[in-house]
Amino acid sequence: MGGGVMKSGGGGGGRRRRRGGTHSQPMAEINITPMVDVMLVLLIIFMVAAPLLTVGVPVELPKTAASSLPNEAEEPLTVTITAEGTVMIMTTEVPREDFVNRLKAIAAERADDRVFLRADGSVPYETVAQVMGALNRGGFSSVGLVTDTGGPAFDSTGGN
């Protein structure tokens, strides 16, 4: 992979030659072009694949200055509340009367009791609180609220 052999002793058209042919020594330069090519291909693959890994329910998340939670090996359970008030588990719409029963069935199969709650910024706080209560009744005691990062930090003085 880039290790070649340079011939020495015959440069410049000199007349004196060593007996037995030319002396060969390893080339000391590293050819990084193949490595750069591989890295660029991997970069393109990850750029294309990364948007496909997110949950596909479009909501306008509120902006905060909070940092992200650490990732784990098991795919996190995501509950989404759309702007219309529809509740979805991952990408499946769930009627409110069946929501707790489905959560209990999911909790029985999962090792982790963590769930991520995504809610549109226009959803009333009461709706979010009701869904959080249903999550607790369904067996999920660790609820993480998903927001967009890079928003304004909370100002405790009451101003913006």
C-alpha positions in Angstrom: 0.0 0.0 0.0 2.4 2.7 -1.0 5.7 1.1 -0.2 7.8 1.1 -3.3 11.5 0.7 -4.1 13.7 3.5 -5.3 16.8 2.8 -7.3 19.9 4.6 -6.4 23.3 4.7 -8.1 22.3 5.4 -11.6 21.1 9.0 -11.3 22.3 11.7 -13.6 23.7 9.3 -16.3 27.0 8.7 -14.5 29.5 6.3 -16.0 30.5 4.5 -12.9 28.4 1.5 -12.0 28.7 -0.9 -9.1 29.4 -4.4 -9.9 26.3 -6.7 -9.5 23.7 -4.1 -10.6 22.1 -1.2 -8.8 21.5 -0.9 -5.1 17.8 -0.8 -4.1 16.5 0.8 -0.9 12.9 1.1 0.4 11.0 4.3 -0.4 10.5 6.3 2.8 7.3 8.2 1.6 3.8 7.1 2.6 1.2 7.3 -0.1 -2.0 8.7 1.7 -4.1 9.1 -1.4 -5.9 5.7 -1.0 -6.6 6.5 2.7 -8.1 9.9 1.8 -10.3 8.3 -0.9 -11.6 5.7 1.7 -12.3 8.5 4.2 -14.2 10.6 1.7 -16.4 7.6 0.7 -17.1 6.9 4.4 -18.0 10.5 5.0 -20.4 10.5 2.1 -22.0 7.3 3.3 -22.5 8.7 6.8 -23.9 12.0 5.5 -26.5 10.1 3.5 -27.4 7.6 6.2 -27.6 9.9 9.2 -30.9 11.6 8.3 -32.5 8.2 7.8 -31.9 7.2 11.4 -34.2 9.8 13.0 -37.9 9.2 13.8 -40.0 10.3 10.9 -42.8 12.3 12.6 -42.3 16.0 11.8 -42.8 18.3 14.8 -41.4 21.7 15.5 -39.4 21.1 18.7 -38.9 24.0 21.2 -35.5 25.5 21.4 -33.4 25.2 24.6 -29.8 25.4 25.6 -29.7 21.9 27.2 -27.2 19.3 26.3 -28.0 15.9 24.8 -28.5 12.8 26.8 -26.0 10.0 26.3 -26.9 7.2 23.8 -27.3 3.6 24.8 -27.1 0.3 22.9 -30.9 -0.3 22.9 -32.9 1.8 20.5 -34.7 4.4 22.6 -38.5 4.4 22.7 -39.9 7.7 21.3 -43.3 9.1 22.0 -44.4 12.1 19.9 -47.2 14.6 20.3 -47.9 16.3 17.0 -49.3 19.9 16.7 -52.8 18.4 16.2 -52.5 16.5 19.5 -52.0 13.1 17.9 -50.0 10.7 20.1 -47.5 8.4 18.4 -45.3 5.6 19.7 -42.3 5.7 17.4 -44.0 6.2 14.0 -47.3 4.5 14.9 -50.4 6.6 15.8 -52.0 5.3 19.0 -55.5 6.2 20.2 -55.4 7.8 23.7 -57.7 5.1 25.2 -55.2 2.3 24.1 -52.0 4.3 24.9 -51.4 3.0 28.5 -52.1 -0.6 27.5 -49.7 -0.4 24.6 -47.0 1.1 26.9 -47.5 -1.7 29.4 -47.0 -4.3 26.6 -43.9 -2.5 25.4 -42.5 -2.1 28.9 -42.8 -5.8 29.5 -40.5 -6.5 26.4 -37.9 -3.8 27.1 -35.0 -3.9 29.6 -34.8 -0.1 29.8 -37.6 2.1 31.2 -36.3 5.2 29.5 -38.6 7.0 27.0 -38.0 10.1 24.9 -41.0 12.5 24.7 -41.1 14.8 21.6 -43.9 17.4 21.5 -44.6 20.2 19.1 -43.9 23.6 20.6 -47.6 24.6 20.1 -48.9 21.7 22.1 -50.4 22.9 25.4 -48.5 22.0 28.6 -51.6 20.2 29.9 -51.4 17.7 27.0 -47.7 17.1 27.6 -48.3 16.5 31.4 -51.2 14.1 30.6 -49.0 12.1 28.3 -46.2 12.1 30.9 -48.6 10.7 33.5 -49.7 8.0 31.0 -46.1 7.1 30.4 -45.6 6.7 34.2 -48.7 4.5 34.4 -47.5 2.5 31.5 -44.2 1.5 33.3 -41.8 4.2 32.0 -40.4 6.2 34.9 -37.5 7.9 33.1 -38.9 10.4 30.7 -36.5 12.6 28.6 -37.9 15.6 26.9 -36.5 16.1 23.4 -35.7 19.7 22.3 -33.7 21.4 19.6 -30.4 22.6 20.9 -29.0 26.1 20.2 -32.0 28.0 21.5 -32.0 30.8 24.0 -31.0 30.0 27.6 -33.6 30.5 30.3 -33.4 33.9 31.8 -34.3 33.9 35.5 -34.8 37.7 35.5 -38.0 37.4 33.5 -36.6 39.2 30.4 -35.7 37.7 27.0 
